[in-house]
Amino acid sequence: MIMISVLLCATILATSFAIPFKDGSFVHPKDIQKVPIGPTSDEYVRDLMVNIGKNAEVFADVAHHATSQETIDSLFDATETIKGGMIDEPPALQIQCLVCEQLIEILQRGLTEAGNDPDIAWEALRPIAEELCNNVLGVAGLNAEAMCPGIMGHYVPHLLYILHNKTMSPSYACTELNFCDVEDISADGQALPIYIKDNETPMERFDDRKKRQAPGSTFRIAFLTDVHVDSRYTVGAPTDCGMIICCRVGADYTGEGSAGRFGSYSCNTPIRTMDLFMQGIANLAEKPDIVLYGGDAPPHALWEETFDGQMQASQATVEAFSRNMPGMRVFPTIGNHETYPGNLYYLPRQEIQDMNRMFTEWWRPLANFSDENVRTWQANGYYTTLIRPGLRILTFNSNYGYTMNFYNLLNVDTLELVQLKTFMNDTLQTARNNNEKVIMLGHHPTGSAQNHWGRFYTELVLQFGDVIALQQCGHTHRDHFTMFVDQTGQSHGQMFVSPSVTTFGAINPSARVFTLDSENKLVDYDQYFLDITTADVKPNIQLAYSAKQEYGLRDMSPSSWQELTRRFESDQTLFQRYYWHRGTRVSNSECSGACRDTELCNLRNSVFSERQRCIDAIP
């Protein structure tokens, strides 16, 4: 889950001086507040934790390195110094870099003291880790006692295992995970390979199908993502309960508010809302021909995750597609919440191998997987298949570029990553040879991904922009896009990021339907939503907007979307309308000046380091 890194880092930030240092000083966790780490440090920690604990959008944006001006403002207003003035008016990324490096150093020190045994190190660190977590969540007014044992137990042992299995400096680790904004480096200081020809991995042979659909024949593609279904959602349960998610019944879920029948903004998705949305999209007047699913089925209850619980949520989502969209082919990808624990995808782990095997079994009937699809999906979560003459889908495992997947510190050196990149490159090249167009489906946007992944994916789009008909992902729960621009400033494509089915993060449940023409060219998309404020009385899915009409686009080409961002610079009314849709009409808060410029940096940069340089240059 994207919040875990923020929680871990904020914990270390608030308590990093409670560890023995070279001068022999030691401060017990209970005495943390007495440590002089800056004249406004208490206000900083309190404001930061209240923001990330109570405002889900700020929470997500901090975890994605301060991509919103709201986050930047909260950090700048909260403090002018940190660590006794070591950094004056620190930007959010500088703070995260400092905290991340301290976290890695402390864990490495714990490993050393434990004779480099991760299990012994964890047993020694557990009481301190849980107490520090209690302090941090307590500042935010959250139920720390209920959540901290599970959160720390699910993630700190894995971090210790990673650090045990790879020698790395704190700066290297934090750079790879985008907590520090410096150039990519590899373990030996050399550039990492993008991809290689792997003759031992057989590629699917494409038929040379140059036949096209009859003139006027359109093709409609529905996209649903980030369901985060919660089987424990209870109508009338508290919506403000001191937990990360609410709307449940139990001793840990007491508080204020009353959960609505179809959802509440501080909670995950009730089963009835998932069913309602799938049925509504399936029964549109112009029915979709196929469905794409962007991943993330389990709820955000990271403190109580189990392997069986994660799998049950994913299986329930597959069954919901089957009963609510009968006869439709559904093509999935793997999100970061599918794994156990959430975020941590590393193929050598037995839990990941079991997950891939189970997903293959569950999804095969709905996607009508071929034997080759089964082989690659079960092997490592990717596949390609022809879905109509001249149109192919390429689903890739974007967990290999996700910054909160701490195992990417190990994945970056693996053959599995190289094979994935090779598969993507070769699939696009073969599609070009066969005169096919390709739909790219992943879970994570590239702009906040690791730099090595962002650069690789950007190079693919620049090279194969003429082959790619559509790029689609989810993850952020918001409505936005990312452009892929070459060194001359020309855009070669855009990745559409669609909002979620879940309400978590103050979102109206949403889904999207794309339309392609007879030549498999994208001509428009329709965005649908359910207004949670009126859903109990009128649970109807509504059309929010159609892209071409709403934004005055001449077509759906990369140049049209690039021109739209230029119009955003001079037309605040137009940009504000985009920003309203970005949050699925929940809030129409103004975003102008530096806020707008920050969002434009996000839209125009597909590589994290380039995006960050753009943000840093904002006056």
N, C-alpha and C positions, 0 to 999 in steps of 0.2 A: 504494500500500500504506500502511496506517495507520502503519507504523513509520517511514516516510521523514521525516515532519515531526519526529518525536522525534529521529531521528538528526541531521538538519540543525540543529535547535535545540540539542541537547546539544553538538554540535560547536562551535557559536558560543558557547554558555555557557562551555565549557572554554577557548575561544581568542579571545574577543571583544576581548581587550586586545592581540592580536598585530597590530593594524591601526594605521596612523598616525592620531593624533588631533590636535586643535587645538594642543596643547602641543608637538607635534613628536615625542613619544615613539614608539618603535617596539620591539616585542619579536618576535623571530623565533619561528616556530612551535616550533622545537626547544627554546626556552627558556620555553615556556608555564608549566611547573611552577614556575618561579621567580617568577611574577607574584603579588603578595600580594592575592588576591581574597577573603580571609576566613580566619579561624583554622581552620575545618574544611572548607575548600573541596575539598581533595584527597579527603577522606573522602566528601563529598557526591557529587562527580563519579563516584568509584569505585563507591559504593553504587548510585547511580542507573543507571549503565551496566551493572553486573552484573545488576541487576534486569531491565532491559529487554532485555538480551542473553540471559539464561538463564531467565527466567520469562515465558512468552508471555502469561499472563493479565495480569500487571502491565504488560507491554509495551503490550498493547491498552488497558488502563485509563489509563495515562499519556497515550497518544495521544488518548484521549477525555476528557482533562481531569480525571484523578484521580477517576473514578467509583467506585472501590473503596477501602475503608478500608485495605486492604493497601498500596495505593500511597501514600495519605496518610501512613500510619505510616512507610513507608520514607523519605519525603521529610523528615518532621519529625525522625525519629531521626538522619538523616544530617547535618544541619547546623542551627545556630541563626542563622547569618547568611550573607549572600551579598554580594559586592562590598564587603568591608570593613565590614559592619554597616549597609549602606544599608537593608536590609530585615531586621527582626528576626523570626525564626521564620516565614519566608514560606510561605503556603499554596502548594500545587502550582500553582494557576492564576496566582498572582502571578509565580512563577518562569517559567512558560511565557510570560507576557506580556512580561516583561523580555527573555527570550531572543529571542522573535519580533521584537520591535521592534529589537533590536540586529542581528538577521539582515537585516531589511529595510533598515536604515540602511547597513549595510556594503555590501550589493549596490547600493543607490542610489549610494553613494560610488564604487564601482567603475565604474558606468555613467558617472558624471560624468567620472571620470578618463579614460575611454575615448572621450570625445566622444559619449556617449549611443549607442554602437554595441554591442549585446548580444554580437555575435560577438567583437569585440575585447576586451570586458570579460571574457568567458569565458576566452579564451586567456590573459589576464593573471592571472585568478583561479584557473585550473585547478591549477597546482602547489600553491598554498597550500591550496585546497579539499581536494585529495586528501591532503595531508600532515596537515591537521587531522582529516580523517576517519580516517586511519590511527591518530592518537593516541587518538581516542575509542573506536574499535572495539578497539584494542589494550588499553585499560583493561578492556574487557569480556572479554578473552581470545578474541576472534573473529579470523578470518583476514582482516585488513584489506586486505592486499595483493591478495587475490583479489576483494574486493567493492568497495572504495572507488572505483576508476576508473569502474566501471559505474554505481554509485549517484550519484556526483557528476555524471557525464556525462549521465545521464538526466534529472536534475531541475534542477540549477542553471541551465543555459541557458534552460529554460522560465521559471523565476522571473525571470531577467533580461529575457526577452522581455515578460513581463507588466508588469514595472515600467517598461519602455521605452514600452509602449503605453498606460499610464494613469498620470497624475500622482496620487499619493496619499501621505498621511503614513503613517509606520510604525504609528501608533495606529489609523488607519482600516483598514489592511490586516489588522492582527492582530485587530481587533474583528470584522471580517467573517468571519474564519476561526476565530472562537471561542477565540483564544489570550488575549484580553483580555475581561474581563467588564464591558463598558459597553453603553449602549443603542445600538441599531442607528443607523447614519447612512448617508447616501448621499453620492455624490461632491460634490453641491452643498449638502449639509446638509438636504435635504428628504426627506420620507418617500418610499420607493419605492412604485410602484403594485403592488397585489396582482394584479389581472388587468384586462383590458379586453375589450370585445366586438370581435372581429376578424372583420368580415364577409367579408374576403378569404380566410379559411381555411374551406373548406366542412366542415360537420360531418356525420357519418354520420347518416342518418335512421333512427330506430328504428321498428320496426313496433309498433303499439299492441297488444301481446300480453298480455292480461290472463288468459289461460288458465293454470291451475295444474296441477301434477301430480296424479295420482290419490291419494286419501287413503292415508296409510301409505307413500308412495313417498319414500324417502330418497335423498340424493345425497352421495357420498363424494368428497372432494377430497384428493389426496396432495400434499404439499409437500416438495421437496428443494431444498437450497441449499448454496452454498459448497463445491462439489466439489473444487476446487483439485487437479485430477488431475495427477500427475507421471509422464510416460512414462519417466523415468529412474530411477524407484524400483526398487531392487534388494534382494531378500531377502538378509539377511546382511550388508549394508553397514553402516558405523558409524552409530550414532544420536546420538553426541556427537562432532561433527567440527569445531567451530569456525566453522561457517557458519550462516546464519540458518535454513536447512533442511538436513537430512542425508539419510541413506538412499540415497545415490548412490555410484557408483564413479567415481573419478578422482583426479588428483593433489591437488586441493583438498579432498577429502572423506575424509581419513584420520582415524582416531580410535578411540574406544571404542564398545562396544555392538554389537548385532546386530539389524538390522531384521527385524520379523516378517513373516509371509506376507501378512497383511491390514492392516498398518499399524503405525506407531509414533508416540508422542505428540510427537516433535520433528520430524515429517516431514509431507509432503503425501501425497496419496491414491494408492495403486497402482490401476491400471486394474481389477484383479480385485475390489477392494473396491467401486468404483463399480458394476461389473456386478452384484455380489452384492446390493447394496442395492436397485438398480432392479428386479432380478428378484424379490427378496423382497417388495417392496411391491406389485409387479404381481400376485403370486401369493397375496396374502392371501385368506383364506376369503371375506371381504367385499371384493371387488375395488373399487379406486377407479374412479370414472366419468371423471375428468379428472386431470391432473397440472399443478401449478404449479411452475415452476423459478425460484429466487430469484437466479440469477446467480453470478458468480465461478468460472470454470472454470480459468484458468491457475494455475500454482504460484506460490509466494511468492519466486521467484528474481529479485527486482527488479534485481539487478546485471547480469544477463545477458539481460534481455528483448530481444526483437526483435519487429517487427510480425508476421512470419511465424510465430514461435513462439507468440505470443499467439493468433493466429487458429487455428493448428493445435490448440491445447488446446480452444478453443471448438468447433471443428468435431468433434473427437473426442468431446466431451460430447454434441453433437447426435446423432451416430451411435450413441452408447451408449444414449440414450433410445430411438432407433428400433429397435435390435435387442433390447433388454431389455424394452421395454414396448410391444410391437406392438399396433397398433389403438387406442392411447390418444392422445387429443389432449393435447399438452403446450404450455403457455403460458409463455413466458419473460419475464424482465425483464433489464435490463443492470446488472451490478455494476460496481464501480470497478476490478476487476482485469482486466476484458475489454480495456480500452484499452491503447494503447502510447504512452508508458510508462503503467504502472498508475496509476490515480487521475485522470489528466489528460484530462478530457472537455471539449472546446471545438470546437463544430461547424465553425468556419472551417478547422480543421486537416484536411488531406487524409486523414490516417490515420483520423480519426473518420468522415468521409464514406464512406471505403472499408469501414470496419468495419460501419457501419450497412447498407450495401448487401449485404455478404456475409452478415451475420446474417439479413437479410430473406430471402435466397435459401435459406439453410440451414434456417431455422425454418418457413418457409411451409408445407411439406407436413405437418409435425407439428402445427402449430397450426391448419391449414386456414384460413389468413388470407384474408380478402376483399381485393378490390382496394383498398378504403379502408384496411384494416389495413396493407397493404403500403406505401401512400403515407405514412401517419403514422409507421410504424415505421422506414421507410427515411429519412424526413425528419429524425426526431429521437428515435427510441427510445420511442415510446408508442403505444398503440392501445386500442380498446374493441371488444368483440364479445359478442353474445348467446350463451351457452353452453347454456342450456335455457330453456324458457318462463318468463319472469319473473325471470331471473337473468343478470346481465351482469358481465363482468370489465373492469376499468379498470386497465391497466398504465401506470405513469408512470415517468419517468426521474429517479430520486432523486439522480443525480449532480449535479444542479443545486443541491442543498442540502448536498452532502458537503463537510465542512470541509477534507479533505485534497486536494480538487480545487482546486489553486491558481488554475486558470483561472476559478473562480467570482468572482474579483476583477474579471474582465472580463465574465463571463456575467451578472452582476447587472444590467448596463446594456443587455442585448440584447433584441430583439424575440422571439427564440426562447424565452426564459424566460417572457415575458408570454404567448406563444401556448400554452405548456405549461400554465400556470396557468389560462388561459381554457378550454382543452380539458377540464381536470379539472372545473372548475366547471360548464361547460355540459353535460358528460356526466352529472353527478349530477343536475342540474336536469331534464334531459330524461328520465332514468330515473324521477325522481319523477313527472313528468307522465304517464309510461307505466305507472305502478304496477309498476315493476321494482325489484329489489334488486341491489346492486352489491358485487362483491369487489374490494378495492383491493390491488394487488400492486406492491411496489417492493423495492428492495434494502436501503436504509438506514433504521434507526429515526429518528424525528424528535427525540428528546430530546437527542441529541448533534449534530444538524444545525445549520447556520447559523440564526441567529435569524430572518432574514427568511423562510426556508423553514418553520421550525418554527411560526411564527405563522400563515403562510398555511395550512399543512396543518391546524393546529388549528382555525382558523376554518371550514374545510371540514367537519371532523368535527362541530363544534358545530352547524353549519347543516344538515347532511345525515345526522346520526346515525341517523335513522329509515329512511334509504335504504340505508345501508351494512350489508351482512350480515356481512362479514369483512374484516379488515385483516391483511395478512401480509407479513413481510419476513425478512431474514436478517442477514448481514454480521458480527455480533459473535461468531459461532460458539457462542453461549450460549443458554440457554433462559430467556426472561423476557418481560415485556410492558410496554407504556406506556399509561397512561390519558389521556383527554382530558376535562378538567374545566373547567366554566364558572366564572364569578365567584361563583356561589352555592354552589360546592362539589359540584355534581352532575356525575357522569361521563356522557358521551354516547357513549363507545366505548372500545375498547382495541385497540392494535396488538400482535399476537402476533409475537414474535421467536423463530424456531425455530433450534435448534442445527444445526451443519454436518454434511456428509458427511465432510469432511476431519477428520483427527485433530490437525492443527496447532493448538497452543495447549492441549495436554493435554485432548482431547475424544474421547469415544467416538462413532464415526460414527452419525448420527441422521437420522431422517425423521419426518414427522408426517402423520396422516390426519384431516381434519375431516369431521364429519357434519352435513348440513343436512336439515331435514325437508321435507315436501311444500310448505310455504309459504316455502321458502328461508330458514328461520330456523336459526341455528347452535344445535345441541343438545349437541355434545361434540367432543372430539378425543382421539385415541390417539397417544401418543408412543412411538416405537420406537428401539432402539439396538443396536449390536454391541459387546460387551465385548471390547476389544482384548487384554486380559490372557489370555483363554481362546480367542480366535478361531482360533488355529492348530490347536487340538484340536477345537473345536466352533464352527465359523463359522455360528452361527445368529442371525438377527435376533430380538430379544426385545421384548415389550411392556414398556416402562418404567412407564407409568401411563396411566390415563384421567383427564382433567382433573376432571370432576364428582365422581367417586368419591374421587380423591386429595386434593382440596382441600375436599371437603364443600360444593360449590356447589349451590344450589337450582336454578340454571339457568346459562346462559352469557351472561346480560345484563350490560351495563356496571355496573349496581348490584351485582350479585353479585361481580364482580371487585373493585369498590371496597370492598365489605364484607370481602373476603378480606384486603386490605391492612390494614384495621383489626384483623382478627383476628391478623395477623402481629405487631402491636404488643404484644399481651398473651399470645400463645401462641408461646413460643420454639421448642417442639418442632415446631409446624406450619411456622414460618418456616425452621427448619433443614432440614426436609424439602424445602421449595421450593429452598433454597440448594444442596442435594445434587443436585436435578434440574437446577438452573441450570448446573452443571458436568458434567452427563451422568454422574453417579455415579463420576467419576474420583477425586474427593477429597471427604471429608466434614468439611473443616476448619470449625471453629466460626466463626460470624458473628453476634455479638451486640453490644449497646451501640451505639457509634458506627458500626460496620460495618453493622449492621442498619438504623440510621436513614439512612445514606447510600443503601443500596439502596432503601429506601422513597421517598426523594427521587427516585431514578431512575424508580421505577415510577409515581409520581404526577404527574410533570411532563413535558409534551410539548414545552416550549420550553427551550432550553439556558439562557438567562439566568435563568429562573425556577427551573430545577433547581439551578443554581449557588447562587442565593440560599438555597434550602432547605438545601443542603449547608453553606454558610457559617454558617448559624444553629445547626448542631449543636454542643452544648456540648463 
